[in-house]
Amino acid sequence: MADVKGLKVLVVDDEPDSVSYATSALREMGLQVISASNGVEGLDKVCSEMPDLVILDIQMPEKDGFSVLVDMKEDPQLRTIPVVMLTAVGERTGIHVSAAQVGEYLGEEPDAYVEKPVDPQVLQQTVRRILSARADAE
């Protein structure tokens, strides 16, 4: 596995506790973390910061995570940035979906789909797997 230290991750979530929690777990890995509190700000930061990976909440004000994912995948400069979708929908509704199911619904599949509350080890493993695979492919 490639070393992921120093890579940049953007966390887009409207819940400050979720951002703080994810940021802490990612910084433990040696990653640079930037954040945005809604989908519009998140898409702006994706364009300006060009992160190595985006962690994207689904339910947010102004622009939801699904819309941000679709916008990223339609932009040739952004489409290769991996996306991990986060949501608490499964916990609230009992309905759990996979990245493949999200892809079928949207026409664009995220690289991973992680349920809230996020287990920091699951988040770290998911991010390490995606960033390592991306680094190995380059």
Buried (B, 14 or more C-beta within 10 A) or exposed (E): EBEBEEBBBBBBBBBEEBBEBBBEBBEEBEBBBBBBBBBBBBBEBBEEBEBBBBBBBBBBEEBBBBBBBBBBBEEEEBEEBBBBBBBBBEEEEEEEBEBEEBBEEBEBBBBBBBBBEBEBEEBBEBBBBBBBEBBEEE
